[in-house]
Amino acid sequence: MTKNIHTSVESHLYDLFDQTKFELSELNQSKSLVINGPDSQLIKRGLDISYLQGQKRAIDYIDSILKSYPDNQAFISNFNEYATSVLNGYDTSSQKFKMLEQPTADYEEILAYHYTLMGQKFIIDSINTTIINQ
């Protein structure tokens, strides 16, 4: 017997939340090593933080959809609306990023935003797989 979509998504969200929390903890523990390390490590740390913040944002948003819409169809409809919005933003960001020939004055913001969207996309793809497998 297959589990309810709500139950499966909620369980998977908890797993994703724990994984994200663990990765943030690991990142914070290595902070002193990175600060004294090469510049490339500082940049990587910043991108990792943006990515994990995106994951956390998506987890929180999907969790709020779960709590607001107990009906499977209503949940799926609202999840798909959120997913479409994020994925469209990700596609736009990817195109903007690809078209950059020279770094602009707001390059770090463009990069951070793109990595935040990448983190959100990862969570959306993972939850979408959970829904499809039900």
Beta strands, then each sheet from edge to edge (+ up, - down):
end
